Amino acid sequence: MLRSLKSLERYKLCASDGEIGSVADFLIDDHRWAVRYLVAETASFFADRKVLISPLFFRQADWAERRFHLAMTRDKIKNSPAIGGSERRC
């Protein structure tokens, strides 16, 4: 089934122990044309952080409910690499 990455933004993310946030964006490897990371927005869970989640942790998509199930705990996601506001940019 063909889906646009843009249409997946705002999908809910469910860790193995509860909801964790939503899809904010995707990081693409522009040499291989592959999704390298999903950018997860965890604002209501971990003080407005955006973290990177590898596609390797995706287990199931619930298209009707607009949510992705992940093979990660909330704690593992909390300790994932952050992206965004606190980064130093050139």
Buried (B, 14 or more C-beta within 10 A) or exposed (E): EEEEEEEBBEBBBBBBEEEBBBBBBBEEEEEEEEBEBBBBBBEEBBEEBBBBBEEEBBEEBEEEEBBBBBEBBBEBBBEBEBBEEEEEEE
